[in-house]
């Protein structure tokens, strides 16, 4: 195994996914990429120009939040001697994780079974379900 993509959103299960990722990467020497996807604001009934400005501001705020979250979660990799990279994206979490997984040369995608969304109590969250069913790569879902 050469490369692992691990998705994180700050939830308990994504923290468990990060821990699992570290353990696998230490055993295999795999390169780790951590991805966080910030959601875009819902469309408002405003002019196109105002919508673009509001969306750009929201993307910047969400990127800042993503960076803060990722900096906090990097503590899990303290003392890790392997290669780690970070990817932040904006949009639909499932779609963006799939895009990154398809664009990158990843042997394994790791993610938590449930995230922080409204339906976080479901057995398999909507994002993990989407990735699992739409991606033709190995996916490890961590509970």
C-alpha positions, -999 to +999 in steps of 0.1 A: +000+000+000+015+033-011-011+060-004-041+065+018-068+092+017-086+098+050-117+120+052-123+140+083-151+163+096-143+166+133-168+139+143-159+111+167-160+085+139-137+106+117-112+108+146-113+070+148-107+069+110-076+091+115-063+068+142-069+038+120-052+056+091-021+063+112-018+027+123-021+014+087+003+040+074+029+031+101+026-006+092+028-001+054+048+031+050+019+046+030+017+083+023-013+099+040-036+126+026-062+141+049-092+157+033-118+180+048-147+193+027-165+225+038-201+228+027-212+257+005-240+280+016-275+274+004-285+295-026-303+327-017-329+346-036-305+375-045-287+388-075-261+366-092-233+392-084-243+393-047-245+355-046-210+352-059-197+376-033-215+358-004-204+324-017-168+335-019-169+349+016-185+317+029-158+296+011-131+316+028-147+313+062-152+275+057-116+271+045-104+288+077-125+265+098-112+235+079-076+246+085-083+250+122-099+216+124-071+200+104-044+216+126-062+202+157-065+167+142-029+166+131-021+159+167-031+123+161-001+121+138+024+136+163+056+116+160+045+100+127+076+098+104+057+093+071+046+118+045+013+137+052-005+161+030-037+181+035-065+188+010-094+212+017-123+215-007-157+232-008-189+216-019-208+184-014-186+162+009-194+130-009-188+143-044-156+161-034-141+131-016-149+110-047-132+136-070-101+136-048-100+098-046-104+095-084-078+123-092-053+109-067-034+077-068-048+063-036-049+026-027-073+030+002-099+056+013-107+057+050-136+075+066-160+074+095-193+056+093-212+087+103-204+124+103-217+155+119-248+160+097-285+160+106-288+122+101-256+113+120-276+086+139-281+065+108-262+033+106-242+045+076-240+082+070-250+097+036-214+108+028-198+074+036-227+056+018-222+078-013-184+073-014-188+036-008-213+031-036-199+055-062-162+049-060-144+020-076-116+018-050-111+002-017-129+020+011-126+013+048-155+026+069-146+030+106-173+028+133 
